[in-house]
Amino acid sequence: MALATAQFVVVLSTSIVNVALPAVSGGLGLSSGALSWVVNAYVLGFGALLLPGGRCADLFGRRRMFVAGTTVFALASLAAGLAPNAAALIADRAVQGVGAALLAPAALALVLLIFPPGPKPEGGAGLTRATALGVWGAVSGAGGAAGVILGGVLTEWYGWRAVFLVVVPIAVTSLGATILLVPADRPTGGGLDVVGALTSTAGLTALVHALTAEQPLVAAAGLALLAVFADRQRRTRSPLVPPRLLRTGRVAAANLAMTLLGAVWVGVFYFLPLYQQQVLGYSALAAGLTQLPLALTVVAASTLAPRLPGRAGLAAALAALTLGLTLLALARTDGTFAVDLLGPSVLVGAGLGVAFVRLTALATDGVPTAESGLAGGLVNTTRQLGGALGLALLTTLAPTPGDYRTAFTTTALIALLTTVAALTTATSSTHPARRNPS
């Protein structure tokens, strides 16, 4: 639970700020474009450094990197809550993302190390890996949805700074519990591709900035840097993403699907609270509390995901997600919670919860223990980068809350693409013998 709590607070920090965005904008005088960077600075800092973070977990020790990352994360959260201006807040959010990039893949790698693949031995104690990943997915889903609820309550009662300060004691508690309960692991050793880390980080940052600011030349530079990164991974002795990892099991296809799912995930939790507050006129507290059905459904669906039939369960989940987003796109400007939001929220929550657990399992299936940190970093990377790129695209297509129809229609189309990618993933493998229903 100590590791799951860390994952909870990492995901919580992605969504807890969303309900507070109007209050942050009023308090610090942010423009619409700058406001999206309060979210994207964290998501991008997190996503762009997850690959180096996952590699460092394997090279230098998973628990050691978890401790380092959680410490950075807690200190940056405190600084964000005390930020005197918009520039400081965005910078603190970026550092918060760096801490998350160190702790998240290390935490998932420790889970994969503690819970080996296969059924629980007869008479054994503890969870199977499939069940552990179900708990992991439930906690991740709860963090995303609970962030919106908690953000509304805290913003209404204590102001927007509380949404950053509240994660500090949770992170410190998780840190202490992990030091006490999780034994140190043995580092694998080896080298870190520093040039690869720099080119991938710079390329992704440039690409997200270009989408947000609509700058084609910056986008071209970002794509060029990513091409350099991809070429280097084929030639260097210590790549961040070994080509053999992408050929293992269903790693490559699952991560492609997770990239698309990440865009949907972040898009929902960004635009839904804005629609509620700035179109329907909800208070921050009301916007947060009306996320409760979505939160509970994500948690329930994540918990049940390992028990559902593999390909059929994933297909049904993504169909529910697409339908829910389509209904949100059709919601009225004078809509009510019961008629316009309750049903779509349940559908979206069910789809996100099941799909996240299934794709995480597929993305780590058949990966050797020595590269579990890297695999965990990769699947977290694709989800976060999908979120950053998706949010940049969505805020460009729908720059004001009044364009919520465009935002939700676009996320529904992305969900359709996710369905195609995910179903291809569920039926393909370069190692058929390693297939399992999880």
Stockholm file with secondary structure:
# STOCKHOLM 1.0

chainA/1-438         MALATAQFVVVLSTSIVNVALPAVSGGLGLSSGALSWVVNAYVLGFGALLLPGGRCADLFGRRRMFVAGTTVFALASLAAGLAPNAAALIADRAVQGVGAALLAPAALALVLLIFPPGPKPEGGAGLTRATALGVWGAVSGAGGAAGVILGGVLTEWYGWRAVFLVVVPIAVTSLGATILLVPADRPTGGGLDVVGALTSTAGLTALVHALTAEQPLVAAAGLALLAVFADRQRRTRSPLVPPRLLRTGRVAAANLAMTLLGAVWVGVFYFLPLYQQQVLGYSALAAGLTQLPLALTVVAASTLAPRLPGRAGLAAALAALTLGLTLLALARTDGTFAVDLLGPSVLVGAGLGVAFVRLTALATDGVPTAESGLAGGLVNTTRQLGGALGLALLTTLAPTPGDYRTAFTTTALIALLTTVAALTTATSSTHPARRNPS
#=GR chainA/1-438 SS CHHHHHHHHHHHHHHTTTTTHHHHHHHHTCCHHHHHHHHHHHHHHHHHTHHHHHHHHHHHCHHHHHHHHHHHHHHHHHHHHTCSSHHHHHHHHHHHHHHHHHHHHHHHHHHHHHSCSSSCCTTCCSCCHHHHHHHHHHHHHHHHHHHHHHHHHHHHHHCTTHHHHTHHHHHHHHHHHHHHHSCCCCCCCCCCCHHHHHHHHHHHHHHHHHHHHTCHHHHHHHHHHHHHHHHHHHHCSSCSSCHHHHTSTTHHHHHHHHHHHHHHHHHHHHHHHHHHHHTSCCCHHHHHHTTHHHHHHHHHHHHHGGGSCHHHHHHHHHHHHHHHHHHHHTCCTTCCIIIIIHHHHHHHHHHHHHHHHHHHHHHHTTCCGGGHHHHHHHHHHHHHHHHHHHHHHHHHHCCSGGGHHHHHHHHHHHHHHHHHHHHHHHHCCSCGGGCCCC
#=GC SS_cons         CHHHHHHHHHHHHHHTTTTTHHHHHHHHTCCHHHHHHHHHHHHHHHHHTHHHHHHHHHHHCHHHHHHHHHHHHHHHHHHHHTCSSHHHHHHHHHHHHHHHHHHHHHHHHHHHHHSCSSSCCTTCCSCCHHHHHHHHHHHHHHHHHHHHHHHHHHHHHHCTTHHHHTHHHHHHHHHHHHHHHSCCCCCCCCCCCHHHHHHHHHHHHHHHHHHHHTCHHHHHHHHHHHHHHHHHHHHCSSCSSCHHHHTSTTHHHHHHHHHHHHHHHHHHHHHHHHHHHHTSCCCHHHHHHTTHHHHHHHHHHHHHGGGSCHHHHHHHHHHHHHHHHHHHHTCCTTCCIIIIIHHHHHHHHHHHHHHHHHHHHHHHTTCCGGGHHHHHHHHHHHHHHHHHHHHHHHHHHCCSGGGHHHHHHHHHHHHHHHHHHHHHHHHCCSCGGGCCCC
//
